[in-house]
Amino acid sequence: MIAKHFTKILYITGFITMVPILFFFLPWPMFNLTGMSVGANSGVAFAKHWGLMAACFGGLLVYSASHVEVRRPVVIAAAIEKMGLCVIVAVGWSDPGLAGFRGALFIDGLCVILYGLWLLGGSGSVPENRQR
């Protein structure tokens, strides 16, 4: 069932994953919007880099929606990255500095579940006409 809708899932989750690019272009308004704060320029640089990296992952997810030949490795890499963020936020749930990431825990957690179901459902294999 999930395979039937997976292209749409990739487009939707890919575009959502690109949203942190706003941290790259507008770090201070985004810190204010999410209730996060940084105490040093290195923190701002890290947030900008994270926003850029998230946007790249999102772009790869969108690309993989229409390019089946790269879909499996992109989905695996995105699932690992998203699971990592979920673990960081869950472990630091009571840390006020991570409160702005709590929404990401639920969104990325849902992505990990959807990607995992697709991968475990056999749809993550190479299409027969592309196997060697």
Stockholm file with secondary structure:
# STOCKHOLM 1.0

chainA/1-132         MIAKHFTKILYITGFITMVPILFFFLPWPMFNLTGMSVGANSGVAFAKHWGLMAACFGGLLVYSASHVEVRRPVVIAAAIEKMGLCVIVAVGWSDPGLAGFRGALFIDGLCVILYGLWLLGGSGSVPENRQR
#=GR chainA/1-132 SS CHHHHHHHHHHHHHHHHHTTHHHHHCHHHHHHHHTCCCSSHHHHHHHHHHHHHHHHHHHHHHHHHHCHHHHHHHHHHHHHHHHHHHHHHHHTTTCGGGGGGHHHHHHHHHHHHHHHHHHHTTTTSCCGGGCC
#=GC SS_cons         CHHHHHHHHHHHHHHHHHTTHHHHHCHHHHHHHHTCCCSSHHHHHHHHHHHHHHHHHHHHHHHHHHCHHHHHHHHHHHHHHHHHHHHHHHHTTTCGGGGGGHHHHHHHHHHHHHHHHHHHTTTTSCCGGGCC
//
